[in-house]
Amino acid sequence: MKNFFSVMFLLTMISLLSFDLPPSQAADKTIEVTLAEITKKAESGDAPYQCRLGKMYYDGFGVLKDYKKAAEWYEKSALQGYENAQYNLGLMYLNGEGVTKDIKKAFELIEKVALQGNAFAQDTLGTLYCEGKCVAKDYKKAFELFQKAALQGNAGAQYNLGALYYNGEGVARNIQKAFELFEKAALQGDAGAQNKLGIMYYTGEGVAKNIPKAFEWFEKVALHGNAKDQYNIAVLYYNVGNSKKAFELFEKAAMQANADAQYSLGIIYLNGYGLAKDVKKAFELIEKSACQGNVSAQVDLSILYHHGESIAHDFRKSFEWCEKAAMQGNAQAQVILGKMYYNGEGVAKDYKKAYAFFHVSAMAGDKQSANLRDLMLKKMSNDEVREALELSKKIIEEINKNNKTHN
């Protein structure tokens, strides 16, 4: 939570909130003290106040946000054995915030707190075992840690334990048990658990299928404000015919620069699905999505430039966007790019490159590309075909390299 205070207020009283060791950062009980008093107590060696001051610097609460200072105060407190500070410092080492990233050091600190019975540390440590970070992947060990934390009512651990039961990792697969744990976490407001619960009600897995109930949970997930979740839920609303609700969530996610939502919203405006058609608005949204690397948006943006819808014809820009999508492995873009090389649209006419892109797309199973490639044999010599085939190999290598980079 971010809080902003006037200079006058900073010179008077800062009321610190109560924290319950959330997964991101831990803190202590509510107390009203001045910033000067907190600093004085921290400088005198008071471990809880050192941790509190570190938390203030971490959040930018009453002071300018400063991860380096946060880490320094957490370390002072942690060296005195203060549990919250050890956990917070461990998270900073884990994420490389204010300190050089050191997963081994993070593990040691978080493990130390987990051994003291701290549920959040147990949950985090379990996650590290699941991911195999700085320690061999061990689902059974993760299960033990999640179970300990879950028994203390930790929502994150309940969700993670549910995931292990759901996937049968570290324990025999048990969908019913998974559902029960997801429900416990969901009732505490855990977004991941709420989403999973919604999906289970939607599909009827582990519980009787109940679409209205599913969307009750999806609504709760959307309220958390995560753009990816809002997009996914918008798709589900669209699939059940609720275009109004879908539009609302697509718009919310798009406002947060979610590329998939921007593209979907652009297509809605482009075709007038459930609202007035607006090609100009569609172009703006599709362009934003394309600039973030959305391949489908890049293809459609190329087509818009090619056809001159809402914008002037621009074969050069059409070619550029098509090439971006083609080099990410999009078969449709490869066909269009082949045609542009064949016709000399936005680029110099080049039969060998046209053949190469048709061939690449055909190799991926596109029948239209195969037909266009074979028709070109009448216009090319055997040497030109050999050169085009060599070029297609280089294109495939480049596409594979690009896909590895994006993944």
C-alpha positions in Angstrom: 0.0 0.0 0.0 1.4 3.4 -0.9 0.7 6.4 1.3 1.6 10.0 0.6 1.9 12.6 3.3 2.4 16.3 3.3 5.6 17.8 4.8 3.6 19.2 7.7 2.2 15.8 8.5 5.6 14.2 8.3 6.8 16.7 10.9 4.1 15.6 13.3 2.8 12.1 13.6 3.1 9.0 11.4 0.7 6.2 12.3 2.2 2.9 11.1 -0.2 0.2 9.9 -0.4 -3.3 11.3 1.1 -6.0 9.1 0.6 -9.8 9.2 3.8 -10.9 7.5 2.4 -10.8 3.9 4.4 -12.9 1.4 6.2 -9.8 0.0 7.3 -8.2 3.3 6.8 -8.7 7.0 6.4 -6.2 9.8 5.0 -5.7 13.3 2.1 -4.7 15.5 0.4 -1.3 15.3 2.0 1.5 17.3 1.9 5.3 17.0 5.3 7.0 17.2 7.0 9.8 15.4 9.5 9.1 12.6 12.2 10.7 14.8 11.4 8.3 17.7 11.5 5.3 15.4 14.9 6.4 14.0 16.2 7.1 17.5 15.2 3.7 18.8 16.5 2.0 15.7 19.9 3.7 16.0 20.0 2.8 19.7 20.0 -0.9 18.6 16.3 -1.8 19.2 15.7 -4.7 16.8 11.9 -4.4 16.3 12.4 -0.7 15.5 15.2 -1.4 13.2 12.9 -3.8 11.3 10.1 -1.2 11.4 12.4 1.5 9.9 13.6 -1.0 7.3 9.9 -1.6 6.4 9.3 2.1 6.1 12.2 2.5 3.7 11.1 -0.6 1.7 7.5 0.7 1.3 8.4 4.4 1.1 6.1 4.9 4.1 6.8 8.3 5.6 10.3 8.4 4.0 11.5 8.2 0.4 11.6 4.6 -0.8 15.2 3.2 -0.5 15.8 -0.5 -0.8 19.4 -0.2 0.1 18.6 1.5 3.4 15.8 -1.0 4.0 18.3 -3.8 3.6 20.8 -2.1 5.9 18.2 -1.8 8.7 16.8 -5.2 8.2 20.4 -6.6 8.5 21.0 -4.8 11.7 17.8 -6.2 13.1 18.4 -9.7 11.7 21.8 -10.0 13.2 20.1 -9.7 16.6 17.9 -12.7 15.7 14.8 -10.7 15.0 12.6 -13.1 13.0 10.7 -10.6 10.8 13.9 -8.9 9.8 15.5 -12.1 8.9 12.6 -13.1 6.7 12.4 -9.6 5.0 16.1 -9.6 4.4 15.9 -13.1 2.9 13.3 -11.9 0.5 15.5 -8.9 -0.5 18.4 -11.3 -1.3 16.0 -13.5 -3.2 14.8 -10.7 -5.4 18.0 -8.7 -5.5 16.4 -5.6 -3.9 18.9 -3.2 -2.3 21.5 -6.0 -2.2 23.2 -8.2 -4.7 20.9 -11.1 -5.6 22.1 -14.1 -3.6 19.6 -17.1 -3.6 21.9 -19.1 -1.3 21.9 -16.4 1.3 18.2 -15.9 0.9 17.6 -19.6 1.4 19.6 -19.7 4.6 17.8 -16.7 6.1 14.3 -17.9 5.1 15.1 -21.4 6.3 16.2 -20.1 9.7 12.8 -18.3 10.1 10.9 -21.3 8.9 12.5 -23.5 11.5 11.1 -21.1 14.1 7.6 -22.0 12.9 6.9 -18.9 10.8 4.1 -19.7 8.4 5.1 -17.2 5.7 8.7 -18.4 5.8 7.6 -22.0 5.6 5.4 -21.2 2.5 8.3 -19.3 0.8 10.7 -22.1 1.6 8.3 -24.7 0.2 8.1 -22.6 -3.0 11.9 -22.7 -3.3 11.9 -26.5 -3.0 9.2 -26.7 -5.7 11.2 -24.5 -8.0 14.5 -26.1 -7.2 16.1 -22.8 -6.4 19.5 -23.1 -4.6 18.3 -26.5 -3.5 17.4 -29.8 -5.3 13.8 -29.8 -6.3 11.9 -31.8 -3.6 8.1 -31.9 -3.8 7.9 -34.0 -0.6 9.8 -31.5 1.4 7.7 -28.7 -0.1 4.6 -30.6 0.8 5.7 -30.9 4.5 6.5 -27.1 4.6 3.2 -26.1 2.9 1.3 -28.4 5.3 2.8 -26.8 8.4 2.0 -23.3 7.1 -1.4 -24.3 6.0 -2.3 -25.7 9.4 -1.5 -22.2 10.7 -4.1 -20.7 8.4 -1.7 -19.3 5.8 -3.7 -18.7 2.6 -0.7 -18.9 0.3 0.4 -22.2 1.7 -3.2 -23.5 1.5 -3.2 -22.7 -2.2 0.2 -24.2 -2.8 -0.7 -27.3 -0.8 -3.8 -27.6 -2.9 -1.7 -27.3 -6.1 0.4 -30.2 -5.0 -2.7 -32.3 -4.3 -4.1 -31.2 -7.6 -1.0 -32.1 -9.6 -0.1 -35.2 -7.5 3.4 -33.8 -6.7 4.9 -34.9 -3.4 1.6 -36.6 -2.5 -1.0 -38.8 -4.2 -3.3 -36.8 -6.5 -6.5 -35.9 -4.7 -8.8 -33.4 -6.5 -11.3 -33.3 -3.7 -8.6 -32.4 -1.1 -7.2 -29.8 -3.6 -10.7 -28.2 -3.9 -11.0 -28.0 -0.1 -7.7 -26.3 0.3 -8.3 -23.9 -2.6 -11.6 -23.0 -1.0 -10.0 -22.2 2.4 -7.4 -20.0 0.7 -10.0 -18.4 -1.6 -12.2 -17.5 1.4 -9.2 -15.6 2.8 -8.9 -13.6 -0.4 -6.1 -15.5 -2.2 -6.5 -14.5 -5.9 -4.8 -17.7 -7.2 -7.1 -19.9 -5.2 -10.2 -17.9 -6.2 -9.2 -18.3 -9.8 -8.6 -22.0 -9.4 -11.9 -22.5 -7.6 -13.7 -20.6 -10.4 -12.1 -22.9 -13.0 -13.1 -26.0 -11.1 -16.7 -24.8 -10.8 -16.6 -23.9 -14.5 -15.4 -27.3 -15.6 -17.0 -29.4 -12.9 -13.7 -30.8 -11.8 -13.7 -31.9 -8.1 -17.2 -30.3 -7.6 -20.5 -30.2 -9.4 -20.4 -27.9 -12.4 -21.8 -24.5 -11.5 -21.3 -21.7 -14.0 -22.9 -18.9 -11.9 -20.8 -20.0 -8.9 -17.7 -20.0 -11.1 -18.3 -16.4 -12.2 -18.8 -15.4 -8.6 -15.3 -16.4 -7.9 -14.0 -15.0 -11.1 -15.5 -11.6 -10.2 -13.5 -11.7 -6.9 -10.4 -12.5 -8.8 -11.0 -9.5 -11.2 -11.4 -7.2 -8.2 -7.7 -7.8 -7.3 -6.8 -5.8 -10.4 -4.4 -8.2 -12.0 -4.5 -7.5 -15.8 -3.7 -11.0 -16.9 -6.5 -12.4 -14.7 -8.9 -9.7 -15.9 -8.1 -10.7 -19.5 -8.6 -14.4 -18.9 -11.9 -13.9 -17.2 -13.0 -11.5 -19.9 -12.4 -14.3 -22.4 -14.6 -16.6 -20.3 -17.4 -14.0 -20.2 -17.1 -13.6 -23.9 -17.4 -17.4 -24.5 -20.6 -17.6 -22.5 -22.1 -14.7 -24.4 -21.8 -11.9 -21.9 -20.1 -9.4 -24.2 -20.8 -6.4 -22.0 -18.9 -7.9 -19.0 -16.2 -9.1 -21.3 -15.7 -5.6 -22.8 -15.5 -4.1 -19.3 -12.7 -6.5 -18.2 -10.9 -6.3 -21.6 -10.9 -2.5 -21.1 -9.6 -2.7 -17.6 -6.8 -5.0 -18.6 -6.0 -3.0 -21.7 -5.7 0.1 -19.5 -2.9 -1.7 -17.6 -1.1 -2.3 -21.0 -2.0 -6.0 -21.2 -1.1 -6.8 -24.8 -3.7 -9.6 -25.2 -6.5 -7.4 -23.9 -5.5 -4.5 -26.1 -5.6 -6.8 -29.1 -8.9 -8.4 -28.2 -10.5 -5.0 -27.5 -9.1 -3.8 -30.8 -10.8 -6.7 -32.6 -14.1 -5.9 -30.9 -13.9 -2.3 -32.1 -12.8 -3.4 -35.5 -15.8 -5.6 -36.1 -18.3 -3.9 -33.9 -18.9 -6.9 -31.6 -21.4 -5.7 -29.0 -20.6 -2.0 -29.5 -20.3 0.6 -32.2 -17.6 -0.2 -34.8 -14.6 2.2 -34.5 -11.8 1.3 -36.9 -9.6 4.2 -35.7 -9.9 3.1 -32.0 -9.3 -0.5 -33.2 -6.1 0.6 -35.0 -4.8 2.4 -31.9 -5.3 -0.7 -29.7 -4.0 -3.2 -32.1 -0.9 -1.0 -32.7 -0.2 -0.8 -28.9 -0.5 -4.6 -28.7 1.8 -5.1 -31.7 4.4 -2.9 -30.2 4.5 -5.2 -27.2 5.2 -8.2 -29.4 1.7 -9.7 -29.7 2.1 -11.7 -32.9 -1.6 -11.7 -33.9 -1.7 -8.0 -33.5 1.3 -7.6 -35.7 -0.3 -9.6 -38.4 -3.6 -7.6 -38.2 -1.7 -4.3 -38.1 0.1 -5.4 -41.3 -3.2 -6.1 -42.9 -4.7 -2.8 -41.8 -1.7 -0.9 -43.4 -2.0 -3.1 -46.5 -5.7 -2.4 -47.0 -5.6 1.2 -45.8 -8.4 0.8 -43.3 -8.6 4.0 -41.1 -5.1 4.9 -42.2 -3.4 5.5 -45.5 -2.0 2.6 -47.5 1.5 2.0 -46.4 3.0 -1.2 -47.9 6.4 -0.5 -46.3 4.9 -0.5 -42.8 2.7 -3.4 -43.7 5.8 -5.4 -44.7 7.7 -4.4 -41.5 4.9 -5.6 -39.2 4.4 -8.7 -41.2 8.1 -9.6 -41.1 8.1 -9.2 -37.3 5.3 -11.7 -37.0 6.7 -14.1 -39.6 10.1 -14.2 -37.8 8.3 -15.3 -34.7 6.9 -18.3 -36.6 3.4 -17.1 -37.5 2.4 -19.1 -40.6 -0.2 -16.6 -41.8 2.4 -13.8 -41.7 4.9 -16.0 -43.6 2.3 -16.5 -46.4 1.6 -12.7 -46.6 5.3 -11.9 -46.5 5.9 -14.4 -49.3 3.2 -12.7 -51.4 4.7 -9.3 -50.7 8.1 -10.5 -51.9 6.4 -12.0 -54.9 4.5 -8.8 -55.8 7.2 -6.3 -54.6 4.9 -4.7 -52.1 6.8 -2.7 -49.5 9.9 -4.4 -50.5 11.9 -5.2 -53.7 10.4 -8.1 -55.7 12.4 -11.3 -54.8 11.2 -14.7 -55.9 13.8 -16.6 -53.9 12.6 -15.0 -50.6 9.0 -15.4 -51.6 9.6 -19.1 -52.2 11.6 -19.4 -49.0 8.8 -18.0 -46.8 6.2 -20.1 -48.6 8.4 -23.1 -48.0 8.8 -22.3 -44.3 5.1 -21.9 -43.9 4.4 -25.1 -45.9 6.8 -27.0 -43.7 4.6 -26.0 -40.7 1.6 -27.6 -42.5 0.0 -24.7 -44.3 -1.5 -26.0 -47.5 -1.9 -22.6 -49.2 1.8 -21.9 -48.8 2.6 -25.3 -50.3 0.5 -24.6 -53.4 2.0 -21.1 -53.8 5.5 -22.5 -53.4 4.9 -25.2 -56.0 3.4 -22.7 -58.5 6.6 -20.7 -58.2 8.7 -23.5 -59.6 7.6 -22.4 -63.1 9.3 -19.0 -62.6 12.5 -20.2 -61.0 15.6 -22.1 -62.2 16.9 -25.1 -60.3 19.7 -23.1 -58.9 17.3 -20.4 -57.6 15.2 -23.0 -55.9 18.3 -24.5 -54.2 19.3 -21.0 -53.0 15.7 -20.4 -51.8 15.8 -23.7 -49.9 19.1 -22.8 -48.2 17.5 -19.4 -47.3 14.5 -21.1 -45.8 16.9 -23.1 -43.5 18.4 -19.8 -42.2 14.9 -18.4 -41.7 13.9 -21.4 -39.6 17.1 -21.1 -37.6 16.4 -17.4 -36.9 12.8 -18.2 -36.0 13.9 -20.8 -33.5 16.4 -18.4 -32.0 13.8 -15.7 -31.7 11.4 -18.1 -30.0 14.0 -19.2 -27.5 14.7 -15.5 -26.7 11.0 -14.7 -26.1 10.5 -17.9 -24.0 
